[in-house]
Amino acid sequence: MADTAIEYWRGGRMESRVRADVAVVDSLGQIRYWFGDPDRATYWRSSAKPFQAMPVIESGGADRFNFGPEQVAIISASHGGQSMHTDRVQDLLNRIDASPADLICGAHPPSHRASAEELVRQGVQPSVLHNNCSGKHTGMLTLARAEDTGSAPGSLAAADLAESTRQAAAELETVAELHK
């Protein structure tokens, strides 16, 4: 099991514990620093999002739809469902002439506790915009629009996105190999 990396304390009591295995590598791929087990194999999960965003940029989609740093950031990472995030995702959807109904990531409450509590106080159900992956899914839809593969949520096949992501990661690996 991973080592304890962070402990959250409230009122003198430990509220939660985060376990982590972390490895920091240099430009040659050599492990320089680590915490826990640096050789533990894990899934990409959200760390794949920057690689998934690269084809949006490389396809010209980010330029076509006038994405700046804030728009690229929201398609490259998870978010907490705060209004600044949901507003940004809605703005992206507007830019590509899409709506939340076009996203297939599903709705869940914001992971940002205060935002989730505010929705409850207001009696508002979470929407797909609150999903921590809604930015990434909007990026996928942007890629589909940029490549004119259609506008339906499933128009960019998962296999196509996976291949684009693999290519983006391979390109970075090639760059790293050149610097060895």
N, C-alpha and C positions, 0 to 999 in steps of 0.2 A: 504494500500500500504506500502511496505517496506520503512524503513528509508534510507536516503542518507548515504552511507558508505564512498564513495570516490568521490571527484570532481577532474577532470583533467582540469588544467588551461594552456592556451597558450597565450602568449602575453597580459596578463592582462584580458583575457576573458575566461569564463568557456567553455571548449570544450565539455565535456560530464560529466554525472553523473551516478554513479553506485549505485543501491539500493540493500540492502541486509537484510536478516534476518538470524542471526547467533546464534547458541547455542554451548557452550563448556561444555561438561559433564565430570565428574570425572569417576574413574574406577567402581563406583557403579551406574552409569547412572544418577546421580543427576546433574541438571543444576547448574554450578558454575558461569558462566559469560554469558552474552547475549547482543546482539545488535538487536534492532528491536523487532520482535515478535518471541520468542524462541519456541512457540508452533505451528507455522505455518506449515502445512503439505505441502511438496513439492515432486517433482519427484526426483529420484536418479540422472538421467542424467549421467554426467561424473563421479560423485562421486561413481558410481557403478563399475567403471573400475578396481580398485584394487581387488574387489571381483570376477570380471570376470577373472582376471589374476590368481587368486589362483588355479583354477583347472588345469591350464597349468603347474604350478609348482608341484602341488600334483600328477598329472598324470605321472610325470617324463619327460614331454616334454621339460621343460627348461634344464634339465640335458642332455637329449638325443641330443638336438641341441646346446649344449654348450652356454647357455644364461648366461651372467654375469649380474651385477647390471644395466648396461646401457640398456641391452636388456629387462630386466624385467621392468625397468622404462618406456620404450616406449610402452609396452603393457598394462601398468597400468594407463596411463594418456592420456589426450589430448595433442596435440602439435600444434605449431604455423606454421608449414609448412616450416620452415627454412631448408636450405640444410643439416645441421647437423641432423635434424629429418628425412628428406626423405632418406638420405644416410643410417641411422640406420634401417629404415623400409625395404629398399631394401636389406640390409645385412641380416636381418631376413628372408626375402623371399628367398634369396639365400640359407640360411642355411637349410630351410625346402623344398628345391627344388620346389619353387613356383615362380610366377611372379605377377606383378601388375594386370594382367588380371584375376587372381584368386580372387581378392578382390571385394566385392560387395558393398562397401560403397560409391562409386561415387566420382567424382572429384569436387573440388571447390578451389578457390584461397586461398593462405595461409592467415591465420588471422594475421600473422606478416606482418605489413604494408610494411616494407622495402623489404621483400621477394616478396610480391605480386607486388610491383612496379618494382622490378628487372625483374620479368617474363614478365611484360608488355614491359619494355624497350628492352628486348631480343626478343620479339615477340613469346614467348613460352606460350602455353596453359597449365594451371594447370593440373596435373595428379591426379590419385587416391592417389598417395603418399603424396600429399599436404593436403588431407583430414585430419582434426584434429583427426579423429578416425581410421586412417589407421593402427596405431600400435595395437590398440585393435583388429581390424579385423584380423590382422596378428597373434595375439595371439589366436584367435578363430580357425584360420586355423592350427596353430601349435597344438592345442589340438586335432583337427580332425586327423592330421597326427600321433600324439603320440598315439592316441587310435585306429589307423588304421580304422577309419570310412570312409575313402576315401579321395580323394584329390580335389573333386569338391567343389566350394565355398559353396554350400548349403548342403554339406555332413554332417555337424554338425547342426542338426535341432535347430532352435531358442528355441524350448521348452527344448531341452537337455541342451543348454547353460543356459537358465533361471533356470532350476532345479539345475545345478551345482553351479550357483551363489547363489541361495537360500540356498543351503546346506552350502556353504562357509560362508555366513552371519549367518546362524543358529549356525554353529560351534563357531563363535566368540561370539554370544549371550550366548551360553552355557558356554563358558569360563567366560564371564562377570557374569553370574548367579552364578558360582562356587565361585567367589570372593566377593559375597555379604555377 
